[in-house]
Amino acid sequence: MFAALGACLLPENIQLAKFGNSMTGWGLDPMSACLLVHSLPLPLPLPLPSPAPKVYYHNTLTGESSWTQPEGYTGDADTVADAPVPVARALVSGTDWYEVKCTDGRRYYFNHTTEETAWSMPPEVSAVKKKQADEAAAASERARQAAAEQRALAMRQMQAAAAVGPGGAAAAMAAAGVPPEFQRGYFGQQGHDADAFRRMHMQRLMEARQQSGPSGLSRDVRVHRFKQLLLEGGVNAFSFYAKVKPKLEKDERWKLLPNDGERRAVFDEFCKNVAAEQKALAAQTEKQAVEGFKTLLEEALQLERQLYVALLADGLDRKEDAEGQETMGKLAGVLPDGPPGGTAVPDPEDVPEEALELSLEQLGKYWSNDERWEATKPEQRTALFTARFGAVVEAVAARKQARRKQLEADYRLLLQQLGVTADSSWRGGMRDAVQAAIQQYLQEQQHKQQQQSADAAATVAAALEKSIDMEVEGSEVPTSPPQQDQQQQLPPAPSQQQEQQNGTAASAAADKNDAGDKDAAASVPAAAAAALDEFDRDKLFRAYRDELAKHRDRQQASARDLQQRQQAAETRMAEQQAESDARQRRAARSDAVAGFNTLLSEIIKETNADYVLWLPKLKKDPLKRADNPLLPESEMQHLFAEHTAALARTAIAAITAVLDQHLQPLLPPPLAAAASKGDAAAAAAADAWRRAEGRDLTDTFRRFNVADELLMGTEDERWLRQPDELRLTAWRDWVDEHVWARPPNRTPAAAAPPSSSIAGSPSGRPADYSMSNRG
């Protein structure tokens, strides 16, 4: 008979394979060794990666094992529990032992010094655990005693408050279902507030649960917790009830089931399929935790509603004193239309959730010790709270933020009315001014309440007096019966004067209402200041003053920037005007220069014209081009010299062209070749000719008169119309360049040095290199 006993890791798992091989020395095959892994301590305390487990089959009668499913086996191999794998460890303080948690929920112990492992708790760990348990028990006892003392103090305070006569608040709270200990002047006593209300409720809730004990739990819950105890105790398919009982019966969860019969039945059911029970327990635990936390949220909501009703009733009962008014203000602060029910105490179920300032942090302050709170993870609590109250919390936060912004805006208006500037100081007078405005507002409110109370008392007195008069009139006995034929007396029609009086009264009432509205609007800033505390008033004042300072700085910077822009614009305009004037002057001067040059072109044709001699003739120009004030005398003289120089350059260019045309063919062959070809060989030949002795050079290139006669004979107008000095200068320059290969010499003919021969002259020029012997 085979049974699928467990999952064994494949041989590739090095750690388990080694452990299995070590057991084969005891006469066991690898299959048996793998089977024993489930009942022996794991050798390593840390989780290691391993391939997927594989199920095998073992016959407990024959000892035979097989990887394949035997014939006749009807069990479900998918429900076989996996081999336990370590997933977490924690060092037990003061020992060398680690407490290791496996995937199936069991725990074993590993000594990192001796590498010893054990499923049972070692003595050293047991001693440490016992010490920790004793310390926790002592702390719990101290907390219990402190709670008992607080509870006794609260009871004494409530008994002392019981002497106070019942008021409207007590009756209203009793009708609303508020617990009795909070119904008679509770909040009017020292130390009695909303926190005390919540603490008392939690204490009563815990006491009720302790008194109810396990009987208050359903059977499903008790079975579930009992199975959790079995899982934490390491119960598996090979566990025996008799061996497990001594170790687990000390736990309170062992007593959740009334007798051993029920415990044994649940134990056997758990052992038949540990893996399935483990998964089912995990799912059921999470479901119960979620449902329990949802129930906790609803209980907390009901408690907060009762607290709201209690505070509202207490505030209405003590609305004449400052504390009652403060309570009413706090309760109405979170609702746009004030507390529900107006001046009447509502039923707790009628209190809207928006009126309660609910938050997960506030609930945790009072409910964190509740087992339903501890059963859920922080992220679960956040998700469940958001799903239940998220929209309400957001709406309340948005409303509070809007109210805060409105208070800040109204307070800023008060600061503006008080004339706060960027240089104002909070300690230097503004604090006293704000305090005075707040004090005046409070006095006005007190006076208004007193006036309302007086008006109400007068109304009641008038109504009472009228009732008394009616009773007196009804008690009088008439002396004679009324006449039946007497006409009914009607009130007379109102006169015109009465109409005017009525109109005046209506107008006065309207003016009074308008004045009341104005007074109410004027009191809003002071009311906002009164609603803020000293720290907020100081902080908002500084922020407002800083804004004024920044605004002033921006205005000053804007003014400076505007002034700088204006100055820059004026500077640009001045520069543009100056540039325009300069352009106009340059244009006018350019026109004057152009006109004078045109005048010179029209009149001066000679290259050697003299400015002093020609100036009178230029002055006679009808267009006054020589009398322009934009052209000083020196500039006209300079333009005149440039004009004659241009004429001279033009004449020299014309003369040079004549010389090139008529004299270049007469040059000696080496010089002519150098002038026409311009290559290095021709230039070398020309240089050789110039250095040679006895060179032959005609008089045309020696004497100007010979060249002049030759060129006169050509009757070329370019030569004939030029003055003699210019022709001489041009001829000399041409000969220097083409014959002697020197730069042109612009010196006048009279400055040329005399020379008797070509060879003996310092310059190499011929002796008669002038206008001498000119025919």
Backbone hydrogen bonds, N-H to C=O, Kabsch-Sander energy under -0.5 kcal/mol:
donor,donor_aa,acceptor,acceptor_aa,energy
3,A,58,H,-1.2
5,L,3,A,-1.1
6,G,56,Y,-0.5
7,A,81,A,-1.3
8,C,54,K,-2.2
13,N,10,L,-2.0
14,I,12,E,-0.9
17,A,13,N,-2.6
18,K,14,I,-2.3
19,F,15,Q,-1.9
20,G,16,L,-2.5
21,N,17,A,-2.6
22,S,18,K,-2.0
23,M,19,F,-0.9
24,T,20,G,-0.8
24,T,21,N,-0.6
25,G,21,N,-0.6
25,G,22,S,-0.5
26,W,23,M,-1.9
27,G,24,T,-1.7
28,L,23,M,-0.8
33,A,29,D,-2.6
34,C,30,P,-2.5
35,L,31,M,-2.0
36,L,32,S,-2.1
37,V,33,A,-0.7
37,V,34,C,-0.7
38,H,35,L,-1.4
39,S,36,L,-1.1
40,L,36,L,-0.9
54,K,8,C,-2.1
56,Y,6,G,-1.0
57,Y,66,S,-3.4
58,H,3,A,-1.6
59,N,64,E,-3.8
60,T,1,M,-0.6
60,T,58,H,-0.7
63,G,59,N,-2.3
66,S,57,Y,-3.0
73,Y,70,P,-1.3
77,A,75,G,-0.7
79,T,76,D,-1.1
80,V,77,A,-1.3
87,V,101,K,-3.1
88,A,101,K,-1.4
90,A,99,E,-1.4
92,V,97,W,-2.5
93,S,91,L,-0.6
95,T,92,V,-1.8
98,Y,110,F,-3.1
99,E,90,A,-3.2
100,V,98,Y,-0.7
100,V,108,Y,-2.9
101,K,88,A,-2.9
102,C,106,R,-2.7
103,T,85,V,-1.5
105,G,102,C,-1.5
108,Y,100,V,-2.1
109,Y,118,A,-3.0
110,F,98,Y,-2.1
111,N,116,E,-3.1
112,H,96,D,-1.9
112,H,110,F,-0.7
115,E,111,N,-2.2
118,A,109,Y,-2.1
126,S,122,P,-2.6
127,A,123,P,-2.6
128,V,124,E,-2.0
129,K,125,V,-2.9
130,K,126,S,-2.4
131,K,127,A,-2.3
132,Q,128,V,-2.5
133,A,129,K,-2.7
134,D,130,K,-2.5
135,E,131,K,-2.4
136,A,132,Q,-2.6
137,A,133,A,-2.6
138,A,134,D,-2.5
139,A,135,E,-2.4
140,S,136,A,-2.6
141,E,137,A,-2.3
142,R,138,A,-2.3
143,A,139,A,-2.5
144,R,140,S,-2.5
145,Q,141,E,-2.5
146,A,142,R,-2.4
147,A,143,A,-2.6
148,A,144,R,-2.3
149,E,145,Q,-2.4
150,Q,146,A,-2.5
151,R,147,A,-2.7
152,A,148,A,-2.6
153,L,149,E,-2.5
154,A,150,Q,-2.7
155,M,151,R,-2.3
156,R,152,A,-2.3
157,Q,153,L,-2.4
158,M,154,A,-2.5
159,Q,155,M,-2.5
160,A,156,R,-2.0
161,A,157,Q,-2.0
162,A,158,M,-1.0
163,A,160,A,-0.8
164,V,161,A,-1.6
171,A,167,G,-1.8
172,A,168,G,-2.2
173,M,169,A,-2.8
174,A,170,A,-2.4
175,A,171,A,-2.2
176,A,172,A,-1.6
177,G,174,A,-1.0
178,V,173,M,-2.6
182,F,179,P,-1.8
183,Q,180,P,-2.0
185,G,183,Q,-0.5
189,Q,186,Y,-1.5
192,H,189,Q,-1.7
193,D,191,G,-0.8
197,F,193,D,-2.0
198,R,194,A,-2.3
199,R,195,D,-2.7
200,M,196,A,-2.5
201,H,197,F,-1.9
202,M,198,R,-2.4
203,Q,199,R,-2.4
204,R,200,M,-2.4
205,L,201,H,-2.3
206,M,202,M,-2.5
207,E,203,Q,-2.3
208,A,204,R,-2.1
209,R,205,L,-1.9
210,Q,206,M,-2.5
211,Q,207,E,-2.3
212,S,208,A,-2.0
213,G,209,R,-2.3
215,S,212,S,-0.8
216,G,213,G,-1.5
217,L,214,P,-2.2
222,R,218,S,-2.2
223,V,219,R,-3.0
224,H,220,D,-2.4
225,R,221,V,-2.4
226,F,222,R,-2.1
227,K,223,V,-2.4
228,Q,224,H,-1.8
229,L,225,R,-1.9
230,L,226,F,-1.9
231,L,227,K,-2.5
232,E,228,Q,-2.6
233,G,229,L,-1.9
234,G,231,L,-1.2
235,V,230,L,-2.2
239,S,236,N,-1.4
244,V,240,F,-2.0
245,K,241,Y,-2.4
247,K,244,V,-0.8
248,L,244,V,-1.4
248,L,245,K,-0.5
249,E,245,K,-2.4
251,D,248,L,-1.7
254,W,251,D,-1.4
255,K,251,D,-0.5
255,K,252,E,-0.9
256,L,253,R,-1.2
257,L,254,W,-0.7
263,R,259,N,-2.0
264,R,260,D,-3.3
265,A,261,G,-2.1
266,V,262,E,-2.4
267,F,263,R,-2.6
268,D,264,R,-2.7
269,E,265,A,-2.2
270,F,266,V,-2.3
271,C,267,F,-2.4
272,K,268,D,-1.8
273,N,269,E,-0.8
273,N,270,F,-0.5
274,V,271,C,-0.6
277,E,273,N,-2.2
278,Q,274,V,-2.8
279,K,275,A,-2.3
280,A,276,A,-2.8
281,L,277,E,-3.1
282,A,278,Q,-2.3
283,A,279,K,-2.5
284,Q,280,A,-3.0
285,T,281,L,-3.0
286,E,282,A,-2.2
287,K,283,A,-2.3
288,Q,284,Q,-2.9
289,A,285,T,-2.4
290,V,286,E,-2.4
291,E,287,K,-2.8
292,G,288,Q,-2.9
293,F,289,A,-2.3
294,K,290,V,-2.2
295,T,291,E,-2.3
296,L,292,G,-2.2
297,L,293,F,-2.3
298,E,294,K,-1.9
299,E,295,T,-2.4
300,A,296,L,-2.7
301,L,297,L,-2.3
302,Q,298,E,-2.3
303,L,299,E,-2.3
304,E,300,A,-2.5
305,R,301,L,-2.1
306,Q,302,Q,-2.3
307,L,303,L,-2.5
308,Y,304,E,-2.3
309,V,305,R,-2.4
310,A,306,Q,-2.6
311,L,307,L,-2.7
312,L,308,Y,-2.8
313,A,309,V,-2.8
314,D,310,A,-2.3
315,G,311,L,-2.6
316,L,312,L,-2.5
317,D,313,A,-2.1
318,R,314,D,-1.5
319,K,316,L,-0.9
321,D,318,R,-1.2
324,G,318,R,-0.6
325,Q,321,D,-1.8
326,E,322,A,-2.4
327,T,323,E,-2.4
328,M,324,G,-2.3
329,G,325,Q,-2.2
330,K,326,E,-2.3
331,L,327,T,-2.3
332,A,328,M,-2.1
333,G,329,G,-0.9
335,L,332,A,-0.9
338,G,335,L,-0.9
342,G,339,P,-1.4
344,A,341,G,-2.2
350,D,347,D,-1.9
351,V,347,D,-0.6
351,V,348,P,-1.2
355,A,352,P,-1.5
356,L,353,E,-1.6
357,E,355,A,-0.5
358,L,356,L,-1.9
363,L,359,S,-2.2
364,G,360,L,-2.3
365,K,361,E,-1.1
366,Y,362,Q,-0.7
366,Y,363,L,-1.1
367,W,363,L,-3.0
368,S,364,G,-1.0
370,D,367,W,-1.5
373,W,370,D,-0.7
374,E,370,D,-2.1
375,A,371,E,-1.6
376,T,373,W,-1.1
381,R,377,K,-2.6
382,T,378,P,-2.4
383,A,379,E,-2.2
384,L,380,Q,-2.8
385,F,381,R,-2.6
386,T,382,T,-2.4
387,A,383,A,-2.4
388,R,384,L,-1.8
389,F,385,F,-3.4
390,G,386,T,-1.9
393,V,389,F,-3.0
394,E,390,G,-2.4
395,A,391,A,-2.4
396,V,392,V,-2.8
397,A,393,V,-2.7
398,A,394,E,-2.7
399,R,395,A,-2.5
400,K,396,V,-2.9
401,Q,397,A,-2.5
402,A,398,A,-2.4
403,R,399,R,-2.6
404,R,400,K,-2.7
405,K,401,Q,-2.6
406,Q,402,A,-2.3
407,L,403,R,-2.6
408,E,404,R,-2.5
409,A,405,K,-2.5
410,D,406,Q,-2.7
411,Y,407,L,-2.5
412,R,408,E,-2.3
413,L,409,A,-1.8
414,L,410,D,-1.9
415,L,411,Y,-2.3
416,Q,412,R,-2.3
417,Q,413,L,-2.5
418,L,414,L,-2.2
419,G,416,Q,-1.2
420,V,415,L,-2.2
424,S,421,T,-1.4
429,G,426,W,-0.8
430,M,425,S,-1.8
431,R,426,W,-2.4
433,A,429,G,-1.9
434,V,430,M,-2.5
435,Q,431,R,-2.5
436,A,432,D,-2.4
437,A,433,A,-2.1
438,I,434,V,-2.5
439,Q,435,Q,-2.8
440,Q,436,A,-2.5
441,Y,437,A,-2.2
442,L,438,I,-2.6
443,Q,439,Q,-2.4
444,E,440,Q,-2.4
445,Q,441,Y,-2.5
446,Q,442,L,-2.5
447,H,443,Q,-2.9
448,K,444,E,-2.6
449,Q,445,Q,-2.6
450,Q,446,Q,-2.6
451,Q,447,H,-2.6
452,Q,448,K,-2.7
453,S,449,Q,-2.7
454,A,450,Q,-2.6
455,D,451,Q,-2.9
456,A,452,Q,-2.8
457,A,453,S,-2.5
458,A,454,A,-2.7
459,T,455,D,-2.6
460,V,456,A,-2.4
461,A,457,A,-2.7
462,A,458,A,-2.8
463,A,459,T,-2.5
464,L,460,V,-2.5
465,E,461,A,-2.8
466,K,462,A,-2.5
467,S,463,A,-2.1
468,I,464,L,-2.3
469,D,465,E,-2.6
470,M,466,K,-2.3
471,E,467,S,-1.9
472,V,468,I,-2.4
473,E,469,D,-2.8
474,G,470,M,-1.8
475,S,471,E,-0.9
475,S,472,V,-0.7
476,E,472,V,-0.7
476,E,473,E,-0.8
486,Q,483,Q,-0.5
499,E,495,S,-1.9
500,Q,496,Q,-2.1
501,Q,497,Q,-2.3
502,N,498,Q,-2.7
503,G,499,E,-2.7
504,T,500,Q,-2.6
505,A,501,Q,-2.3
506,A,502,N,-2.5
507,S,503,G,-2.5
508,A,504,T,-2.4
509,A,505,A,-2.4
510,A,506,A,-2.4
511,D,507,S,-2.7
512,K,508,A,-2.4
513,N,509,A,-2.3
514,D,510,A,-2.7
515,A,511,D,-2.7
516,G,512,K,-2.5
517,D,513,N,-2.5
518,K,514,D,-2.5
519,D,515,A,-2.7
520,A,516,G,-2.5
521,A,517,D,-2.6
522,A,518,K,-2.6
523,S,519,D,-1.6
524,V,520,A,-0.6
524,V,521,A,-0.8
526,A,522,A,-0.5
527,A,523,S,-2.4
528,A,524,V,-2.4
529,A,525,P,-2.1
530,A,526,A,-2.2
531,A,527,A,-1.6
532,L,528,A,-0.9
532,L,529,A,-0.6
537,R,533,D,-2.5
538,D,534,E,-2.4
539,K,535,F,-2.7
540,L,536,D,-3.1
541,F,537,R,-2.2
542,R,538,D,-2.4
543,A,539,K,-2.2
544,Y,540,L,-2.7
545,R,541,F,-2.9
546,D,542,R,-2.7
547,E,543,A,-2.2
548,L,544,Y,-2.4
549,A,545,R,-2.7
550,K,546,D,-2.8
551,H,547,E,-2.9
552,R,548,L,-2.9
553,D,549,A,-2.9
554,R,550,K,-2.8
555,Q,551,H,-2.7
556,Q,552,R,-3.0
557,A,553,D,-3.1
558,S,554,R,-2.8
559,A,555,Q,-2.9
560,R,556,Q,-3.1
561,D,557,A,-2.8
562,L,558,S,-2.9
563,Q,559,A,-2.9
564,Q,560,R,-3.0
565,R,561,D,-2.8
566,Q,562,L,-2.8
567,Q,563,Q,-2.9
568,A,564,Q,-3.0
569,A,565,R,-2.8
570,E,566,Q,-3.0
571,T,567,Q,-3.0
572,R,568,A,-2.9
573,M,569,A,-2.9
574,A,570,E,-2.8
575,E,571,T,-3.0
576,Q,572,R,-3.2
577,Q,573,M,-2.8
578,A,574,A,-3.0
579,E,575,E,-3.0
580,S,576,Q,-2.8
581,D,577,Q,-3.1
582,A,578,A,-2.9
583,R,579,E,-2.8
584,Q,580,S,-2.8
585,R,581,D,-3.0
586,R,582,A,-3.3
587,A,583,R,-3.2
588,A,584,Q,-3.2
589,R,585,R,-3.2
590,S,586,R,-3.2
591,D,587,A,-2.8
592,A,588,A,-2.6
593,V,589,R,-3.4
594,A,590,S,-2.9
595,G,591,D,-2.8
596,F,592,A,-2.7
597,N,593,V,-2.8
598,T,594,A,-2.3
599,L,595,G,-2.4
600,L,596,F,-2.6
601,S,597,N,-2.5
602,E,598,T,-2.0
603,I,599,L,-1.9
604,I,600,L,-1.8
605,K,603,I,-0.6
609,A,606,E,-0.9
614,W,610,D,-2.1
615,L,611,Y,-1.9
618,L,614,W,-2.1
619,K,615,L,-2.2
620,K,616,P,-0.6
620,K,617,K,-0.8
621,D,618,L,-1.6
624,K,621,D,-1.8
627,D,624,K,-1.2
631,L,628,N,-1.8
636,M,632,P,-2.2
637,Q,633,E,-2.3
638,H,634,S,-2.1
639,L,635,E,-2.8
640,F,636,M,-2.4
641,A,637,Q,-2.2
642,E,638,H,-2.5
643,H,639,L,-2.4
644,T,640,F,-2.4
645,A,641,A,-2.6
646,A,642,E,-2.5
647,L,643,H,-2.4
648,A,644,T,-2.6
649,R,645,A,-2.7
650,T,646,A,-2.4
651,A,647,L,-2.6
652,I,648,A,-3.1
653,A,649,R,-2.3
654,A,650,T,-2.1
655,I,651,A,-2.9
656,T,652,I,-3.1
657,A,653,A,-1.9
658,V,654,A,-1.8
659,L,655,I,-2.7
660,D,656,T,-2.7
661,Q,657,A,-1.8
662,H,658,V,-2.6
663,L,659,L,-2.6
664,Q,659,L,-1.3
666,L,663,L,-1.3
667,L,663,L,-0.5
667,L,664,Q,-1.2
672,A,668,P,-3.0
673,A,669,P,-2.7
674,A,670,P,-2.1
675,A,671,L,-2.3
676,S,672,A,-2.0
677,K,673,A,-3.1
678,G,673,A,-0.7
678,G,674,A,-0.7
683,A,679,D,-2.0
684,A,680,A,-2.4
685,A,681,A,-2.3
686,A,682,A,-2.3
687,D,683,A,-2.2
688,A,684,A,-2.2
689,W,685,A,-2.1
690,R,686,A,-2.1
691,R,687,D,-1.6
692,A,688,A,-1.0
695,R,692,A,-0.6
697,L,695,R,-0.6
701,F,698,T,-1.1
702,R,699,D,-1.0
703,R,699,D,-3.2
704,F,770,S,-1.7
705,N,770,S,-0.6
705,N,772,S,-0.5
707,A,703,R,-1.6
708,D,704,F,-3.2
709,E,705,N,-2.3
710,L,706,V,-2.1
711,L,707,A,-2.4
712,M,708,D,-2.7
713,G,709,E,-1.7
714,T,711,L,-0.8
715,E,711,L,-0.5
715,E,712,M,-1.3
716,D,711,L,-0.7
717,E,715,E,-0.6
719,W,716,D,-1.8
720,L,716,D,-2.3
721,R,717,E,-1.9
722,Q,719,W,-0.9
727,R,723,P,-2.0
728,L,724,D,-2.7
729,T,725,E,-2.6
730,A,726,L,-2.6
731,W,727,R,-2.5
732,R,728,L,-2.6
733,D,729,T,-2.5
734,W,730,A,-2.3
735,V,731,W,-2.6
736,D,732,R,-2.9
737,E,733,D,-2.0
738,H,734,W,-2.8
739,V,735,V,-2.5
740,W,735,V,-1.6
742,R,736,D,-3.2
746,R,744,P,-0.7
751,A,748,P,-1.0
752,A,749,A,-1.2
755,S,767,A,-1.0
761,S,757,S,-0.8
761,S,758,I,-0.6
764,G,761,S,-0.8
769,Y,767,A,-1.1
770,S,768,D,-0.8
774,R,771,M,-0.9
